[in-house]
Amino acid sequence: MSKAFVLAIFCFLILFSFFCKEREPVSSSVTFIEKLEGLSDSIQVENIVVLNLFKSQILAHKANDFDSLMIVEKVYYPHKELWDNCYGMIFGEENASKFSTISGMVNWNRTLYPENKDFLNQRASELMAINLDSVLEINLNKFSKLAPFRPQARISILFTPFQGIGFGGCSNEQFCFELNNVDYDVAYTIEKGLPHELNHFVYEPLRDNDPDQGTALFLTIDEGFACYFTWLFFNGQITKHEAVENMSKEDWDWYLENEKQIFEMLKPYFKDKSGDNPLLRNDNYALFPEAPETLYYWLGFRIVESYIRTFGEDAWMDIYQMNVQEVLEKSKYEMYINEL
């Protein structure tokens, strides 16, 4: 056997060994952590900041020793107002220390992830699968170009030991998405739900002096307008029923079939401020027991849609500076109903 042949065999074995090693699959846990580490801590466009707090809530458990300092510096302090005030208030004095003290925040973060690792990893993976940073940046930039006013807001995507907010908050500066809340589809909430909430950030401060503030009519127009804005935001590329709380086509059709009766029976509750009426809490009343839960979202959408149909496609911008009763009257929606 020649020396050249032996050398060729030796080189082949080295190359074969190298390529085998290169092709060894990387464990899913390493891939997940690497993707998580590559995620931004926050995304900011103008005065809106979105904080990816869940990232540090997971990475704090990366090493053998729990990184309590990461929880303090990258989970608690970046949105301290949310933890101290909003969560501290919602869950009462007996739980306030969990959110308003360093020791309280560290203690529940020490155990929450290890005890729910598979589920929390799954929820985080769903976010990263939609390219979270890119989706947030695109949506925030698009919103800043479309909306005629510039709100200030601070939103956290996070895990929490008590699920009580869902996707909401106590103010524009104290807003969050509870990633471990099973009532919410992760991808849909970020991709389609965010524009809805951003419109609330603009609309509600402008309507602080509305004579109907706090009434069922106010909430109906507020939510309906946010749904219409979502449909507009996506240039009509999503259906109207998807823009209204992601309802089904069957639910939408049921509403259309019963539209006249719905308006006539619910109009007397427009001025109610109790929050407990058939328009806002249809599940507690027998007026429309088969109606979907999104009743007042849908009705508000129809009123806003009627206003735009009356005054033109750009008239939606008028609504930010109009009292809700004026929107209802000028929409000619009631005239439309009477002609059904």
TATAHU-V281505 format. One record per run of one state. SS is the DSSP state (a for helix, b for strand, c for the rest). FROM is the first residue (numbers start at 1). TO is the last residue. If there is no record, write none. Layout:
BEGIN
SS_FROM_TO + SS_FROM_TO
END
This chain:
BEGIN
c_1_2 + a_3_22 + c_23_27 + a_28_38 + c_39_41 + b_42_45 + c_46_47 + b_48_51 + c_52_52 + a_53_59 + c_60_67 + a_68_90 + c_91_92 + a_93_100 + c_101_101 + a_102_115 + c_116_116 + a_117_129 + c_130_131 + a_132_146 + c_147_152 + b_153_158 + c_159_166 + b_167_171 + c_172_173 + b_174_178 + c_179_185 + a_186_206 + c_207_215 + a_216_233 + c_234_239 + a_240_243 + c_244_248 + a_249_257 + c_258_258 + a_259_269 + c_270_281 + a_282_284 + c_285_294 + a_295_311 + c_312_314 + a_315_321 + c_322_323 + a_324_331 + c_332_332 + a_333_338 + c_339_340
END
